[in-house]
Amino acid sequence: GFAMQAGDIEVRGHSGHFTGCEMAGGSIRVTGNVGDFLGASLPGNKQGMRGGLIHVQGSAGDRSADRMRRGLIFIEGDAGAYLGARMLAGTVFVRGEVGAMPGLALKRGSLILSRSPPSMPAYFNDCGTHTLPFLALIEGDMRGQGALAAFLPVSQRVRRWCGDLSVGATGEILVAG
């Protein structure tokens, strides 16, 4: 799915590093695990995923959504370290555990987690518990995507952390529950 513009890819099994790297549209579904740099940019490039949808039924390696610009990523399993690092925009859902340093240098966009990281990074500010209307809109879209039902419901109250404070604090990490 490197630089994919449109269409659908379904991988029955595992996929390696750089799955969906710099994709701009379409959808990728992986029934197994993926390696590092899911939806990220190639080393030296400034923009990762710029649109589309990636659904991973297993776990993802380190630096998923690194430099992501737009789009949706759903990870049903665990995500490695540096999830959403240097992310410019977009939305990433993780149902399992998250590794160290999520959202490092996150400029905009949302990391929506079903479980809290082992420790919340110091570069994020706790903004309390909220019900956010945009989550209900995303939930409505997901209902039509049968395979994504594993992430429902997402419209419940979430704990909101804004950051990364060092780059403007307009991104967010939302933790369900």
N, CA, C and O of each residue as an XYZ file, in Angstrom:
708
protein
N       0.782     -1.207      0.000
C       0.000      0.000      0.000
C       0.827      1.277      0.000
O       0.305      2.336      0.346
N       2.108      1.211     -0.379
C       2.939      2.415     -0.413
C       2.351      3.437     -1.386
O       2.120      3.119     -2.553
N       2.110      4.654     -0.917
C       1.595      5.769     -1.721
C       0.275      5.430     -2.416
O      -0.032      5.984     -3.472
N      -0.492      4.537     -1.835
C      -1.779      4.107     -2.395
C      -2.719      5.297     -2.520
O      -2.827      6.102     -1.596
N      -3.400      5.414     -3.656
C      -4.326      6.521     -3.904
C      -5.793      6.109     -3.708
O      -6.598      6.896     -3.212
N      -6.127      4.901     -4.091
C      -7.508      4.416     -4.012
C      -7.490      2.896     -4.061
O      -6.446      2.281     -4.279
N      -8.659      2.298     -3.857
C      -8.775      0.848     -3.925
C      -8.746      0.213     -2.553
O      -8.718      0.899     -1.532
N      -8.753     -1.114     -2.545
C      -8.777     -1.888     -1.311
C      -7.724     -2.972     -1.354
O      -7.540     -3.630     -2.377
N      -7.036     -3.156     -0.249
C      -6.081     -4.251     -0.089
C      -6.490     -5.023      1.149
O      -6.724     -4.429      2.202
N      -6.581     -6.349      1.035
C      -6.845     -7.197      2.187
C      -5.718     -8.199      2.313
O      -5.440     -8.959      1.385
N      -5.068     -8.196      3.473
C      -3.977     -9.126      3.750
C      -4.485    -10.137      4.762
O      -4.828     -9.774      5.887
N      -4.533    -11.389      4.372
C      -4.946    -12.451      5.293
C      -3.689    -13.034      5.910
O      -3.037    -13.907      5.336
N      -3.369    -12.539      7.076
C      -2.131    -12.909      7.747
C      -1.408    -11.654      8.199
O      -2.031    -10.621      8.445
N      -0.090    -11.750      8.307
C       0.713    -10.644      8.814
C       1.272     -9.800      7.668
O       1.371    -10.254      6.528
N       1.628     -8.577      8.000
C       2.229     -7.659      7.043
C       3.476     -7.064      7.691
O       3.542     -6.944      8.914
N       4.453     -6.696      6.888
C       5.730     -6.220      7.410
C       5.747     -4.749      7.762
O       4.707     -4.122      7.962
N       6.950     -4.218      7.833
C       7.161     -2.807      8.139
C       6.612     -1.927      7.015
O       6.513     -2.363      5.869
N       6.258     -0.688      7.352
C       5.808      0.348      6.412
C       4.499      0.000      5.697
O       4.287      0.457      4.573
N       3.630     -0.779      6.301
C       2.311     -1.043      5.724
C       1.544      0.274      5.618
O       1.451      1.012      6.599
N       1.002      0.575      4.453
C       0.252      1.811      4.241
C       1.104      3.061      4.284
O       0.588      4.158      4.494
N       2.388      2.910      4.090
C       3.320      4.035      4.142
C       2.949      5.102      3.108
O       2.863      4.813      1.915
N       2.735      6.319      3.567
C       2.448      7.477      2.724
C       1.220      7.301      1.836
O       1.137      7.921      0.776
N       0.270      6.470      2.249
C      -0.946      6.291      1.449
C      -1.811      7.547      1.493
O      -1.791      8.290      2.474
N      -2.571      7.775      0.419
C      -3.403      8.973      0.315
C      -4.891      8.658      0.232
O      -5.711      9.567      0.362
N      -5.258      7.416      0.023
C      -6.660      7.054     -0.079
C      -6.823      5.551     -0.140
O      -5.841      4.810     -0.164
N      -8.062      5.106     -0.165
C      -8.344      3.683     -0.208
C      -8.370      3.082      1.186
O      -8.408      3.793      2.190
N      -8.349      1.751      1.225
C      -8.362      1.075      2.524
C      -7.487     -0.164      2.497
O      -7.353     -0.838      1.476
N      -6.893     -0.445      3.657
C      -6.056     -1.631      3.849
C      -6.583     -2.339      5.086
O      -6.788     -1.723      6.131
N      -6.798     -3.639      4.953
C      -7.223     -4.443      6.092
C      -6.239     -5.593      6.243
O      -5.963     -6.314      5.284
N      -5.704     -5.762      7.467
C      -4.739     -6.823      7.761
C      -5.326     -7.665      8.881
O      -5.641     -7.142      9.950
N      -5.479     -8.980      8.646
C      -6.072     -9.840      9.667
C      -5.077    -10.230     10.755
O      -5.484    -10.688     11.822
N      -3.791    -10.057     10.504
C      -2.766    -10.384     11.496
C      -2.105     -9.139     12.052
O      -2.733     -8.091     12.197
N      -0.823     -9.277     12.362
C      -0.029     -8.180     12.909
C       0.678     -7.423     11.792
O       0.829     -7.940     10.685
N       1.109     -6.206     12.081
C       1.926     -5.428     11.152
C       3.207     -5.014     11.866
O       3.270     -4.988     13.095
N       4.228     -4.692     11.071
C       5.511     -4.280     11.642
C       5.525     -2.812     12.029
O       4.478     -2.199     12.239
N       6.710     -2.265     12.120
C       6.897     -0.870     12.495
C       6.466      0.071     11.372
O       6.353     -0.340     10.217
N       6.227      1.332     11.718
C       5.934      2.420     10.779
C       4.631      2.233      9.992
O       4.574      2.561      8.807
N       3.602      1.714     10.633
C       2.278      1.590     10.015
C       1.749      2.983      9.673
O       1.658      3.832     10.559
N       1.397      3.239      8.409
C       0.845      4.529      7.998
C       1.805      5.691      8.173
O       1.374      6.842      8.249
N       3.073      5.414      8.237
C       4.084      6.435      8.506
C       4.715      6.945      7.208
O       4.257      6.627      6.111
N       5.757      7.729      7.358
C       6.507      8.211      6.199
C       7.799      7.412      6.068
O       8.269      6.795      7.024
N       8.353      7.441      4.875
C       9.677      6.858      4.698
C      10.689      7.734      5.433
O      10.455      8.933      5.589
N      11.795      7.174      5.882
C      12.799      7.993      6.569
C      13.219      9.179      5.688
O      13.544      9.006      4.513
N      13.207     10.365      6.266
C      13.586     11.575      5.542
C      12.420     12.323      4.923
O      12.555     13.505      4.610
N      11.283     11.676      4.736
C      10.111     12.355      4.186
C       9.318     13.003      5.318
O       9.413     12.585      6.472
N       8.537     14.025      4.977
C       7.852     14.803      6.007
C       6.396     14.451      6.206
O       5.797     14.908      7.179
N       5.793     13.654      5.322
C       4.382     13.318      5.480
C       4.171     11.819      5.353
O       4.614     11.184      4.395
N       3.488     11.277      6.339
C       3.097      9.879      6.278
C       1.749      9.747      5.594
O       1.505     10.363      4.556
N       0.894      8.959      6.166
C      -0.446      8.725      5.618
C      -1.193     10.048      5.457
O      -1.222     10.866      6.377
N      -1.806     10.258      4.269
C      -2.508     11.506      3.975
C      -3.992     11.296      3.709
O      -4.674     12.224      3.274
N      -4.498     10.112      3.959
C      -5.903      9.819      3.767
C      -6.130      8.326      3.705
O      -5.182      7.546      3.606
N      -7.383      7.933      3.764
C      -7.723      6.524      3.696
C      -7.940      5.919      5.059
O      -8.023      6.617      6.070
N      -8.033      4.587      5.065
C      -8.336      3.847      6.280
C      -7.466      2.604      6.344
O      -7.319      1.890      5.352
N      -6.893      2.347      7.504
C      -6.145      1.113      7.752
C      -6.759      0.440      8.964
O      -6.946      1.068     10.005
N      -7.074     -0.845      8.825
C      -7.653     -1.630      9.923
C      -6.750     -2.834     10.153
O      -6.578     -3.670      9.266
N      -6.174     -2.918     11.353
C      -5.290     -4.026     11.728
C      -5.988     -4.820     12.820
O      -6.279     -4.287     13.890
N      -6.258     -6.091     12.554
C      -6.934     -6.919     13.550
C      -5.976     -7.412     14.629
O      -6.412     -7.788     15.717
N      -4.691     -7.412     14.342
C      -3.687     -7.816     15.317
C      -3.035     -6.606     15.957
O      -3.681     -5.589     16.212
N      -1.737     -6.738     16.210
C      -0.965     -5.675     16.843
C      -0.091     -4.958     15.830
O       0.155     -5.469     14.738
N       0.380     -3.766     16.196
C       1.245     -2.968     15.338
C       2.552     -2.681     16.066
O       2.584     -2.592     17.293
N       3.619     -2.539     15.306
C       4.937     -2.276     15.887
C       5.116     -0.822     16.308
O       4.150     -0.076     16.468
N       6.361     -0.449     16.479
C       6.708      0.902     16.906
C       6.451      1.929     15.815
O       6.426      1.605     14.627
N       6.261      3.172     16.240
C       6.122      4.347     15.372
C       4.954      4.264     14.378
O       5.045      4.784     13.266
N       3.883      3.623     14.773
C       2.671      3.652     13.944
C       2.171      5.081     13.873
O       2.200      5.801     14.871
N       1.712      5.496     12.704
C       1.179      6.838     12.441
C       2.228      7.937     12.584
O       1.875      9.096     12.802
N       3.494      7.600     12.468
C       4.555      8.598     12.533
C       4.397      9.567     11.361
O       4.372      9.141     10.206
N       4.290     10.853     11.646
C       4.108     11.919     10.647
C       2.800     11.790      9.845
O       2.695     12.306      8.732
N       1.824     11.107     10.412
C       0.517     10.958      9.755
C      -0.113     12.329      9.539
O      -0.027     13.196     10.409
N      -0.741     12.528      8.397
C      -1.326     13.818      8.024
C      -2.857     13.805      8.083
O      -3.463     14.775      8.538
N      -3.481     12.729      7.632
C      -4.941     12.560      7.630
C      -5.251     11.070      7.621
O      -4.359     10.235      7.468
N      -6.539     10.751      7.787
C      -6.979      9.366      7.681
C      -7.323      8.757      9.021
O      -7.272      9.409     10.064
N      -7.679      7.475      8.960
C      -8.069      6.706     10.149
C      -7.263      5.429     10.219
O      -7.098      4.732      9.218
N      -6.765      5.126     11.393
C      -6.091      3.849     11.641
C      -6.775      3.199     12.835
O      -6.945      3.828     13.879
N      -7.168      1.930     12.676
C      -7.777      1.137     13.738
C      -6.849     -0.037     14.041
O      -6.533     -0.824     13.148
N      -6.416     -0.158     15.283
C      -5.552     -1.266     15.700
C      -6.288     -2.008     16.813
O      -6.491     -1.463     17.898
N      -6.685     -3.241     16.546
C      -7.438     -4.010     17.546
C      -6.553     -4.559     18.651
O      -7.009     -4.729     19.782
N      -5.302     -4.836     18.341
C      -4.370     -5.357     19.342
C      -3.580     -4.238     19.990
O      -4.090     -3.137     20.197
N      -2.325     -4.532     20.306
C      -1.446     -3.571     20.950
C      -0.721     -2.710     19.918
O      -0.612     -3.089     18.752
N      -0.231     -1.563     20.350
C       0.594     -0.689     19.516
C       1.910     -0.457     20.247
O       1.931     -0.325     21.471
N       2.994     -0.408     19.504
C       4.322     -0.245     20.098
C       4.602      1.179     20.560
O       3.700      2.009     20.666
N       5.854      1.430     20.827
C       6.305      2.732     21.314
C       6.163      3.809     20.245
O       6.146      3.522     19.048
N       6.064      5.040     20.699
C       6.009      6.234     19.845
C       4.808      6.254     18.899
O       4.916      6.733     17.771
N       3.682      5.743     19.346
C       2.446      5.805     18.563
C       2.104      7.264     18.281
O       2.052      8.074     19.206
N       1.873      7.605     17.025
C       1.485      8.964     16.656
C       2.570     10.007     16.823
O       2.269     11.195     16.929
N       3.818      9.592     16.849
C       4.913     10.553     16.981
C       4.931     11.492     15.772
O       4.796     11.042     14.633
N       5.092     12.761     16.012
C       5.189     13.800     14.973
C       3.957     13.830     14.073
O       4.035     14.264     12.924
N       2.836     13.375     14.588
C       1.592     13.327     13.826
C       1.073     14.743     13.576
O       1.067     15.574     14.484
N       0.640     15.016     12.344
C       0.136     16.331     11.974
C      -1.383     16.407     12.056
O      -1.923     17.478     12.333
N      -2.074     15.325     11.826
C      -3.537     15.261     11.910
C      -3.949     13.801     11.725
O      -3.103     12.929     11.527
N      -5.254     13.546     11.790
C      -5.766     12.191     11.626
C      -6.218     11.624     12.957
O      -6.136     12.281     13.995
N      -6.704     10.372     12.904
C      -7.234      9.714     14.094
C      -6.733      8.281     14.143
O      -6.767      7.566     13.142
N      -6.267      7.868     15.315
C      -5.782      6.505     15.533
C      -6.521      5.928     16.732
O      -6.522      6.520     17.811
N      -7.153      4.765     16.540
C      -7.819      4.024     17.606
C      -6.949      2.821     17.968
O      -6.457      2.124     17.080
N      -6.758      2.573     19.261
C      -6.034      1.381     19.712
C      -6.850      0.720     20.803
O      -7.166      1.331     21.823
N      -7.183     -0.533     20.573
C      -7.985     -1.267     21.556
C      -7.128     -1.918     22.638
O      -7.585     -2.077     23.770
N      -5.903     -2.293     22.311
C      -5.031     -2.971     23.273
C      -4.119     -2.012     24.023
O      -4.438     -0.836     24.194
N      -2.988     -2.526     24.465
C      -1.994     -1.744     25.194
C      -1.217     -0.829     24.243
O      -1.140     -1.085     23.041
N      -0.651      0.225     24.794
C       0.162      1.165     24.029
C       1.540      1.226     24.662
O       1.668      1.225     25.886
N       2.577      1.278     23.821
C       3.942      1.348     24.316
C       4.305      2.719     24.856
O       3.442      3.582     25.017
N       5.574      2.914     25.131
C       6.081      4.156     25.719
C       5.978      5.338     24.761
O       5.992      5.174     23.541
N       5.875      6.518     25.337
C       5.941      7.801     24.627
C       4.889      8.006     23.529
O       5.246      8.446     22.436
N       3.624      7.708     23.773
C       2.626      7.979     22.737
C       2.489      9.483     22.514
O       2.552     10.267     23.462
N       2.302      9.879     21.254
C       2.046     11.277     20.930
C       3.241     12.200     21.019
O       3.061     13.414     21.120
N       4.445     11.680     20.987
C       5.631     12.529     21.034
C       5.609     13.510     19.863
O       5.541     13.086     18.710
N       5.664     14.799     20.138
C       5.631     15.873     19.129
C       4.333     15.863     18.306
O       4.333     16.289     17.151
N       3.245     15.387     18.886
C       1.929     15.393     18.242
C       1.473     16.834     18.057
O       1.334     17.569     19.035
N       1.236     17.250     16.806
C       0.837     18.627     16.533
C      -0.676     18.776     16.544
O      -1.201     19.675     17.202
N      -1.375     17.924     15.839
C      -2.835     17.893     15.809
C      -3.240     16.428     15.672
O      -2.394     15.553     15.485
N      -4.516     16.180     15.766
C      -4.999     14.822     15.611
C      -5.345     14.197     16.944
O      -5.157     14.795     18.003
N      -5.864     12.959     16.866
C      -6.355     12.279     18.058
C      -5.840     10.857     18.128
O      -5.873     10.116     17.146
N      -5.363     10.488     19.303
C      -5.067      9.098     19.628
C      -6.159      8.675     20.596
O      -6.262      9.225     21.692
N      -6.971      7.708     20.205
C      -8.094      7.270     21.035
C      -7.777      5.863     21.531
O      -7.700      4.914     20.750
N      -7.595      5.750     22.831
C      -7.113      4.510     23.436
C      -8.176      3.921     24.347
O      -8.898      4.649     25.029
N      -8.265      2.597     24.352
C      -9.212      1.960     25.261
C      -8.584      1.728     26.631
O      -9.297      1.465     27.600
N      -7.254      1.825     26.724
C      -6.548      1.655     28.000
C      -5.503      2.760     28.145
O      -4.923      3.218     27.160
N      -5.278      3.171     29.363
C      -4.257      4.191     29.623
C      -2.870      3.628     29.363
O      -2.625      2.447     29.609
N      -1.961      4.458     28.866
C      -0.565      4.022     28.757
C      -0.005      3.738     30.156
O      -0.580      4.199     31.142
N       1.098      2.995     30.266
C       1.678      2.711     31.586
C       1.918      3.994     32.393
O       1.736      4.007     33.610
N       2.320      5.049     31.723
C       2.422      6.365     32.354
C       2.130      7.400     31.271
O       2.600      7.281     30.139
N       1.352      8.412     31.630
C       1.026      9.445     30.655
C       2.243     10.342     30.499
O       2.844     10.755     31.491
N       2.611     10.646     29.254
C       3.799     11.477     29.036
C       3.679     12.844     29.713
O       2.592     13.419     29.768
N       4.787     13.358     30.223
C       4.822     14.641     30.920
C       4.511     15.812     30.002
O       4.168     16.894     30.479
N       4.623     15.617     28.717
C       4.396     16.706     27.760
C       2.922     16.821     27.358
O       2.604     17.501     26.383
N       2.016     16.162     28.101
C       0.572     16.283     27.895
C      -0.077     16.824     29.157
O       0.359     16.526     30.268
N      -1.126     17.623     28.977
C      -1.840     18.247     30.077
C      -3.191     17.552     30.270
O      -3.952     17.395     29.315
N      -3.485     17.140     31.496
C      -4.761     16.494     31.810
C      -5.877     17.537     31.762
O      -5.847     18.517     32.508
N      -6.855     17.327     30.889
C      -7.966     18.278     30.722
C      -9.278     17.745     31.277
O     -10.332     18.330     31.028
N      -9.236     16.655     32.019
C     -10.437     16.136     32.656
C     -11.206     15.140     31.807
O     -10.733     14.682     30.766
N     -12.408     14.815     32.278
C     -13.264     13.828     31.626
C     -14.359     14.549     30.853
O     -14.960     15.500     31.352
N     -14.614     14.089     29.632
C     -15.546     14.768     28.740
C     -16.373     13.770     27.933
O     -15.987     12.613     27.764
N     -17.514     14.240     27.440
C     -18.250     13.559     26.382
C     -18.055     14.418     25.145
O     -18.499     15.566     25.121
N     -17.410     13.898     24.128
C     -17.069     14.681     22.944
C     -17.987     14.291     21.782
O     -18.000     13.127     21.384
N     -18.755     15.237     21.231
C     -19.729     14.936     20.174
C     -19.133     14.301     18.916
O     -19.801     13.499     18.263
N     -17.896     14.641     18.564
C     -17.334     14.082     17.340
C     -17.154     12.571     17.431
O     -17.114     11.894     16.404
N     -17.045     12.031     18.652
C     -16.921     10.581     18.798
C     -18.210      9.879     18.382
O     -18.161      8.778     17.833
N     -19.348     10.491     18.633
C     -20.629      9.912     18.201
C     -20.717      9.901     16.678
O     -21.271      8.965     16.101
N     -20.181     10.921     16.022
C     -20.177     10.957     14.551
C     -19.301      9.841     13.990
O     -19.684      9.159     13.039
N     -18.123      9.662     14.587
C     -17.237      8.579     14.142
C     -17.908      7.239     14.375
O     -17.831      6.348     13.529
N     -18.572      7.089     15.531
C     -19.265      5.833     15.834
C     -20.339      5.541     14.795
O     -20.498      4.393     14.379
N     -21.077      6.560     14.370
C     -22.098      6.383     13.335
C     -21.502      5.900     12.027
O     -22.072      5.031     11.368
N     -20.361      6.455     11.647
C     -19.674      6.007     10.429
C     -19.193      4.567     10.567
O     -19.267      3.794      9.612
N     -18.703      4.205     11.743
C     -18.161      2.867     11.950
C     -19.255      1.798     11.935
O     -18.978      0.652     11.580
N     -20.478      2.140     12.306
C     -21.552      1.143     12.324
C     -21.769      0.544     10.935
O     -22.152     -0.620     10.819
N     -21.534      1.314      9.901
C     -21.675      0.809      8.538
C     -20.489     -0.026      8.092
O     -20.540     -0.648      7.031
N     -19.432     -0.053      8.873
C     -18.217     -0.805      8.549
C     -18.161     -2.039      9.434
O     -17.348     -2.079     10.358
N     -18.958     -3.009      9.202
C     -19.115     -4.169     10.069
C     -17.881     -4.624     10.809
O     -17.964     -4.927     12.000
N     -16.733     -4.685     10.149
C     -15.515     -5.186     10.773
C     -15.007     -4.260     11.867
O     -14.265     -4.701     12.745
N     -15.385     -2.996     11.837
C     -14.879     -2.037     12.810
C     -15.732     -1.984     14.071
O     -15.485     -1.164     14.954
N     -16.728     -2.850     14.157
C     -17.620     -2.869     15.319
C     -16.872     -3.172     16.610
O     -17.396     -2.910     17.693
N     -15.661     -3.719     16.527
C     -14.874     -4.018     17.728
C     -14.557     -2.762     18.528
O     -14.242     -2.851     19.714
N     -14.634     -1.608     17.904
C     -14.299     -0.361     18.577
C     -15.512      0.346     19.159
O     -15.372      1.412     19.757
N     -16.685     -0.219     18.999
C     -17.895      0.414     19.513
C     -18.132     -0.013     20.957
O     -17.744     -1.126     21.311
N     -18.735      0.792     21.799
C     -19.074      2.191     21.541
C     -17.883      3.098     21.835
O     -17.106      2.822     22.749
N     -17.734      4.158     21.081
C     -16.673      5.127     21.338
C     -17.223      6.442     21.873
O     -16.449      7.320     22.256
N     -18.543      6.595     21.908
C     -19.130      7.869     22.307
C     -19.266      8.024     23.825
O     -19.887      8.980     24.289
N     -18.705      7.115     24.590
C     -18.766      7.236     26.041
C     -17.845      8.361     26.520
O     -17.153      8.989     25.718
N     -17.842      8.604     27.801
C     -16.971      9.644     28.351
C     -15.518      9.208     28.258
O     -15.189      8.036     28.441
N     -14.661     10.171     27.969
C     -13.235      9.896     27.821
C     -12.435     10.878     28.671
O     -12.871     12.000     28.929
N     -11.274     10.440     29.093
C     -10.322     11.339     29.762
C      -9.489     11.965     28.655
O      -8.931     11.257     27.817
N      -9.404     13.281     28.649
C      -8.734     14.002     27.560
C      -7.410     14.584     28.043
O      -7.345     15.260     29.070
N      -6.363     14.307     27.281
C      -5.028     14.837     27.536
C      -4.629     15.645     26.305
O      -4.622     15.104     25.200
N      -4.298     16.920     26.467
C      -3.906     17.779     25.342
C      -2.396     17.914     25.294
O      -1.737     18.018     26.328
N      -1.861     17.912     24.102
C      -0.418     18.037     23.937
C      -0.055     17.833     22.488
O      -0.940     17.842     21.632
N       1.095     17.667     22.210
C       2.320     17.796     22.959
C       2.558     19.277     23.239
O       2.546     20.094     22.319
N       2.771     19.620     24.498
C       2.918     21.005     24.915
C       4.092     21.697     24.233
O       4.076     22.918     24.079
N       5.102     20.949     23.823
C       6.277     21.565     23.193
C       6.028     22.000     21.754
O       6.831     22.744     21.191
N       4.916     21.547     21.140
C       4.634     21.908     19.742
C       3.247     22.520     19.574
O       2.663     22.415     18.495
N       2.705     23.155     20.610
C       1.459     23.882     20.485
C       0.256     23.290     21.191
O      -0.753     23.980     21.336
N       0.315     22.069     21.628
C      -0.738     21.434     22.437
C      -2.110     21.417     21.762
O      -3.116     21.619     22.442
N      -2.187     21.188     20.463
C      -3.491     21.092     19.809
C      -3.863     19.659     19.467
O      -4.937     19.424     18.914
N      -3.017     18.706     19.778
C      -3.352     17.298     19.621
C      -3.983     16.778     20.899
O      -4.046     17.482     21.907
N      -4.453     15.530     20.847
C      -5.082     14.984     22.050
C      -4.926     13.472     22.117
O      -4.873     12.774     21.104
N      -4.855     13.001     23.354
C      -4.945     11.578     23.644
C      -6.216     11.405     24.465
O      -6.363     11.998     25.534
N      -7.127     10.589     23.956
C      -8.392     10.317     24.636
C      -8.356      8.882     25.147
O      -8.085      7.950     24.390
N      -8.629      8.716     26.430
C      -8.615      7.389     27.035
C     -10.026      7.063     27.491
O     -10.598      7.777     28.315
N     -10.589      5.983     26.957
C     -11.959      5.576     27.284
C     -12.076      5.180     28.737
O     -11.130      4.692     29.356
N     -13.272      5.406     29.265
C     -13.564      4.874     30.567
C     -13.553      5.820     31.677
O     -13.794      5.433     32.820
